[in-house]
Amino acid sequence: MKSKPGVCPSNLSGGPCGPPNPLASLEGLRLVGGVILAALVVAGSACSDDDGPTSPERGRLFRVRVGAEEFRMRVTDPEAIRLAIENLEGQNSKHPNGPIAAGNGGFNAPWSWHFVPESVRMVDLSIELCDGSPSYVEGHRSDYLGSGYCPWSARVIAVD
């Protein structure tokens, strides 16, 4: 059968030929299905709900001893995390320094304060004004909310 000019021979209605339909063949269906699957995998990994203790958003949770008392601090800065781990391993004598916020932050119970995770740094020296034990900070929290906390004798004792 001879086709008329401008009419698609595979079009039963006799209309003009359009762009090829990728769904008209098995190979086309496989191609479209593969593209959809790849898009779902990429979207799923971008929307990951990794809230584990080492996820980038949450950082690392460290247990810290000051004298006979302990507190927990969440740290998100990669350099501060590295230095806190070195402190735990006895490779440095740095101490945490940074602003605190009211409330336990979901990780520093029983204290009613916590280090602001993205602002914690591990340092060699701090001014005396911000030094103190966790219980002293608890009793004078409003003072430390303004000045920050820097327990000189603090040592990281565990990664939680």
C-alpha positions as a Markdown table, in Angstrom:
| # | Residue | x | y | z |
|---|---|---|---|---|
| 1 | Met | 0.0 | 0.0 | 0.0 |
| 2 | Lys | 1.3 | 3.3 | -1.1 |
| 3 | Ser | 1.1 | 6.2 | 1.4 |
| 4 | Lys | 0.0 | 9.6 | 0.6 |
| 5 | Pro | 2.5 | 12.5 | 1.1 |
| 6 | Gly | 2.3 | 14.0 | 4.6 |
| 7 | Val | 0.4 | 10.9 | 5.9 |
| 8 | Cys | 2.0 | 8.5 | 8.3 |
| 9 | Pro | 1.7 | 4.9 | 7.1 |
| 10 | Ser | 1.6 | 3.6 | 10.7 |
| 11 | Asn | -1.2 | 6.0 | 11.7 |
| 12 | Leu | -4.4 | 4.2 | 11.2 |
| 13 | Ser | -6.5 | 7.4 | 11.2 |
| 14 | Gly | -4.5 | 8.7 | 8.2 |
| 15 | Gly | -3.2 | 11.7 | 10.0 |
| 16 | Pro | 0.2 | 13.3 | 9.7 |
| 17 | Cys | 3.3 | 11.7 | 11.2 |
| 18 | Gly | 4.4 | 13.2 | 14.5 |
| 19 | Pro | 7.4 | 12.6 | 16.7 |
| 20 | Pro | 8.0 | 9.0 | 17.5 |
| 21 | Asn | 6.2 | 7.8 | 20.6 |
| 22 | Pro | 8.8 | 6.3 | 23.0 |
| 23 | Leu | 6.0 | 4.2 | 24.7 |
| 24 | Ala | 5.1 | 2.5 | 21.3 |
| 25 | Ser | 7.9 | -0.1 | 21.7 |
| 26 | Leu | 9.3 | -2.3 | 24.5 |
| 27 | Glu | 12.6 | -0.6 | 24.2 |
| 28 | Gly | 10.9 | 2.8 | 24.7 |
| 29 | Leu | 9.1 | 1.5 | 27.7 |
| 30 | Arg | 12.4 | 0.2 | 29.2 |
| 31 | Leu | 14.1 | 3.6 | 28.5 |
| 32 | Val | 11.3 | 5.6 | 30.1 |
| 33 | Gly | 11.1 | 3.2 | 33.1 |
| 34 | Gly | 14.9 | 3.5 | 33.6 |
| 35 | Val | 14.8 | 7.3 | 33.6 |
| 36 | Ile | 12.0 | 7.3 | 36.1 |
| 37 | Leu | 13.8 | 4.8 | 38.4 |
| 38 | Ala | 17.0 | 6.9 | 38.2 |
| 39 | Ala | 15.1 | 10.0 | 39.1 |
| 40 | Leu | 13.5 | 8.3 | 42.1 |
| 41 | Val | 16.9 | 7.0 | 43.3 |
| 42 | Val | 18.4 | 10.5 | 43.1 |
| 43 | Ala | 15.4 | 12.1 | 44.8 |
| 44 | Gly | 15.4 | 9.5 | 47.5 |
| 45 | Ser | 19.1 | 10.0 | 48.3 |
| 46 | Ala | 18.7 | 13.8 | 48.3 |
| 47 | Cys | 15.8 | 13.5 | 50.8 |
| 48 | Ser | 17.5 | 11.1 | 53.1 |
| 49 | Asp | 16.4 | 11.3 | 56.7 |
| 50 | Asp | 19.7 | 10.2 | 58.2 |
| 51 | Asp | 19.4 | 11.4 | 61.7 |
| 52 | Gly | 22.1 | 9.1 | 63.1 |
| 53 | Pro | 24.7 | 10.4 | 65.5 |
| 54 | Thr | 27.2 | 11.0 | 62.7 |
| 55 | Ser | 24.9 | 12.7 | 60.1 |
| 56 | Pro | 26.3 | 16.0 | 58.9 |
| 57 | Glu | 23.3 | 17.9 | 60.1 |
| 58 | Arg | 23.4 | 16.5 | 63.6 |
| 59 | Gly | 27.2 | 16.2 | 64.0 |
| 60 | Arg | 28.7 | 14.1 | 66.7 |
| 61 | Leu | 27.6 | 13.8 | 70.3 |
| 62 | Phe | 30.4 | 13.8 | 72.9 |
| 63 | Arg | 30.4 | 13.1 | 76.6 |
| 64 | Val | 32.6 | 15.5 | 78.5 |
| 65 | Arg | 33.9 | 15.3 | 82.1 |
| 66 | Val | 34.7 | 18.4 | 84.1 |
| 67 | Gly | 36.1 | 17.4 | 87.6 |
| 68 | Ala | 33.5 | 14.8 | 88.9 |
| 69 | Glu | 30.7 | 16.1 | 86.6 |
| 70 | Glu | 29.7 | 15.3 | 83.1 |
| 71 | Phe | 27.7 | 17.0 | 80.3 |
| 72 | Arg | 27.1 | 16.2 | 76.6 |
| 73 | Met | 27.8 | 18.4 | 73.7 |
| 74 | Arg | 26.8 | 18.0 | 70.1 |
| 75 | Val | 29.4 | 19.3 | 67.6 |
| 76 | Thr | 28.8 | 19.9 | 63.9 |
| 77 | Asp | 32.0 | 21.7 | 62.8 |
| 78 | Pro | 34.3 | 19.1 | 61.2 |
| 79 | Glu | 37.5 | 20.6 | 62.7 |
| 80 | Ala | 36.0 | 20.7 | 66.2 |
| 81 | Ile | 34.8 | 17.1 | 65.8 |
| 82 | Arg | 38.3 | 16.1 | 64.7 |
| 83 | Leu | 39.9 | 17.9 | 67.7 |
| 84 | Ala | 37.3 | 16.5 | 70.2 |
| 85 | Ile | 38.2 | 12.9 | 69.0 |
| 86 | Glu | 41.9 | 13.7 | 69.4 |
| 87 | Asn | 41.1 | 14.9 | 72.9 |
| 88 | Leu | 39.3 | 11.6 | 73.6 |
| 89 | Glu | 42.4 | 9.7 | 72.4 |
| 90 | Gly | 44.7 | 11.8 | 74.6 |
| 91 | Gln | 46.4 | 13.6 | 71.6 |
| 92 | Asn | 45.6 | 17.1 | 72.8 |
| 93 | Ser | 44.5 | 19.0 | 75.9 |
| 94 | Lys | 42.1 | 21.4 | 74.2 |
| 95 | His | 38.7 | 22.3 | 75.8 |
| 96 | Pro | 35.3 | 23.2 | 74.4 |
| 97 | Asn | 34.4 | 26.8 | 74.0 |
| 98 | Gly | 31.3 | 28.4 | 72.6 |
| 99 | Pro | 27.9 | 29.9 | 73.3 |
| 100 | Ile | 25.3 | 28.0 | 75.3 |
| 101 | Ala | 21.5 | 28.1 | 74.9 |
| 102 | Ala | 18.7 | 27.5 | 77.4 |
| 103 | Gly | 17.2 | 24.0 | 77.6 |
| 104 | Asn | 19.1 | 20.7 | 77.3 |
| 105 | Gly | 18.9 | 20.7 | 73.5 |
| 106 | Gly | 17.6 | 17.1 | 73.5 |
| 107 | Phe | 21.0 | 15.7 | 74.5 |
| 108 | Asn | 22.3 | 17.4 | 77.6 |
| 109 | Ala | 20.0 | 16.2 | 80.3 |
| 110 | Pro | 19.8 | 16.7 | 83.3 |
| 111 | Trp | 21.2 | 20.2 | 82.6 |
| 112 | Ser | 19.0 | 23.1 | 81.5 |
| 113 | Trp | 21.6 | 24.4 | 79.1 |
| 114 | His | 23.5 | 23.1 | 76.1 |
| 115 | Phe | 26.3 | 24.2 | 73.8 |
| 116 | Val | 25.0 | 25.6 | 70.5 |
| 117 | Pro | 26.2 | 22.7 | 68.2 |
| 118 | Glu | 27.4 | 24.7 | 65.2 |
| 119 | Ser | 29.4 | 27.1 | 67.4 |
| 120 | Val | 31.4 | 24.7 | 69.6 |
| 121 | Arg | 35.1 | 24.9 | 69.1 |
| 122 | Met | 38.0 | 23.0 | 70.7 |
| 123 | Val | 40.6 | 25.5 | 71.9 |
| 124 | Asp | 43.9 | 25.8 | 73.8 |
| 125 | Leu | 43.1 | 29.0 | 75.8 |
| 126 | Ser | 40.0 | 30.9 | 77.0 |
| 127 | Ile | 39.3 | 33.8 | 79.3 |
| 128 | Glu | 38.5 | 32.8 | 82.9 |
| 129 | Leu | 35.1 | 34.5 | 82.8 |
| 130 | Cys | 33.6 | 31.5 | 80.9 |
| 131 | Asp | 35.2 | 28.7 | 82.9 |
| 132 | Gly | 33.3 | 26.6 | 85.5 |
| 133 | Ser | 31.7 | 23.3 | 86.3 |
| 134 | Pro | 28.4 | 22.2 | 84.7 |
| 135 | Ser | 26.6 | 22.6 | 88.0 |
| 136 | Tyr | 28.0 | 26.2 | 88.4 |
| 137 | Val | 26.8 | 27.0 | 84.9 |
| 138 | Glu | 23.4 | 25.5 | 85.9 |
| 139 | Gly | 23.2 | 27.9 | 88.9 |
| 140 | His | 24.4 | 30.9 | 86.9 |
| 141 | Arg | 22.9 | 30.1 | 83.6 |
| 142 | Ser | 21.9 | 33.7 | 82.7 |
| 143 | Asp | 25.5 | 34.8 | 83.1 |
| 144 | Tyr | 26.8 | 32.1 | 80.8 |
| 145 | Leu | 24.0 | 32.6 | 78.2 |
| 146 | Gly | 25.7 | 36.0 | 77.6 |
| 147 | Ser | 29.4 | 35.0 | 77.8 |
| 148 | Gly | 29.5 | 31.4 | 76.6 |
| 149 | Tyr | 31.1 | 28.4 | 78.3 |
| 150 | Cys | 34.7 | 27.2 | 78.3 |
| 151 | Pro | 35.5 | 24.6 | 81.0 |
| 152 | Trp | 39.3 | 24.6 | 81.1 |
| 153 | Ser | 39.6 | 21.2 | 82.8 |
| 154 | Ala | 37.1 | 19.5 | 80.4 |
| 155 | Arg | 38.1 | 16.2 | 78.8 |
| 156 | Val | 36.1 | 14.3 | 76.2 |
| 157 | Ile | 35.5 | 10.8 | 77.6 |
| 158 | Ala | 33.2 | 9.2 | 75.1 |
| 159 | Val | 31.5 | 9.6 | 71.7 |
| 160 | Asp | 27.8 | 8.8 | 72.2 |
